């Protein structure tokens, strides 16, 4: 299944679950933003909560990143590092080890994203 189809299905699932489509777009990917039942804003493409700050508002404290977002960031960083190593690797045994690590990291990233989605 293509990523685009996954995004569309995610958006449809949000609407089915009672979310509403807003006139806002994600500052990261420009995808439409949804308002969930709990009034939080959500990007279906990024699978992340969105916080809107008005232009004249002053942010008094740095928004804390949730532990799951930190995990997702770390896993994504490691996935990119492993990908770079795979590109240059010639040894089949090492490629096999790297692919096992990559598979594990991707599985864990998928699990973290599912947990994050369930929170909202």
N, C-alpha and C positions, 0 to 999 in steps of 0.2 A: 504494500500500500504506500502511496506517495505521501510525502510530508504535507502537501497541500490538502489532500483528502483527510488526513489526520486532523489538521487544523479546522477544517469545515465540520467534521464530526464533533470535535471538541466544542465548537461554537454552538452547534445544534443541541448538544447535550446540556450546555449551560442554559439555553433558552427553555428546554424541556424541564429543567430543574427549577425554573422560576426566575432566572436572571433576566435582566432587561438590557437591551442594547442602548448605549449612550451615544452622544454626538462626539465624544472624545476619541482620540486615537493614541496608541501607545507611543511614548517618546523614543523608545528603542527600535521598534519594528514597524510602526505606523499602522498596526492592526487595530481593528475596532476594540474599544474597551467596554466591558460588561459590568453592570452593577448587580452584585449578588444579593441574595435575600438579607444577609447581615449588613447590607449597605456598603460593604467594601467594594473597591473597584478591582477588576481582574482582566489581565490580558490572556486570551486563550492561546495565542501563538507562543508567547514567552513562558506561559504557565506560571505567571508571577502576579503578586499583588501590586497594584499601582497606587501611588500616593500623589495627590494633586496639591500643589502649593500655588496660591495666588501670587501674582507678580509683585504686589506691594507687601506681601507678608514676609516677615522676617523669621527665619528658622532659628530658634533659640538653642536647640540642641541637635546634635547629629542623630539622624534616624538610625536606630540599631538594626542590624541585619539579623534576621532570625537564624538560629543554629542550622536549620535545614538549608537555608540559602548559602550559608558558609560551606556546608557539606557539598552542595551542588557546585559551587564555585571551585572548591578543591578538586572534586572528581573531574570536572570539565578541564581544569588545568592539567591534571595528570593524564587524561585521555589525549590531550594535544601533545604532551611530552612523549607519550608512548607512540603516538602516530608518527612523530618526527623520527623516532628511533627506528620504527618499522621501515620507513622510507629508505633509510641508508643501510639497513642490515642485509647482509648476504648469507650469513650462516643460517641454515634451515633449523637447527636446534634452537638457536636464539630467537628466530622468528616465531617458532612454535611457543616458546615461553612468553614472548611479548604478546602474542595473540591471545593466550590464556589470560594474561593480566588485563589486556584491553577488554576482553569479554566480561571479566569480573567487574571492571570499572563501569562499563556500560550498563550491566545489570543493576549495580548499586545506584547509579544515577537514575535509572528508570524507577527503582523503588523509592528513592528520595523524592522524585517528582510526584509519584502517586500519593505518598504521605502528605506532601504539601498541598496537593489538590483536595485531599480528603479533609484537610483542616478548614477549607473554605467551602 
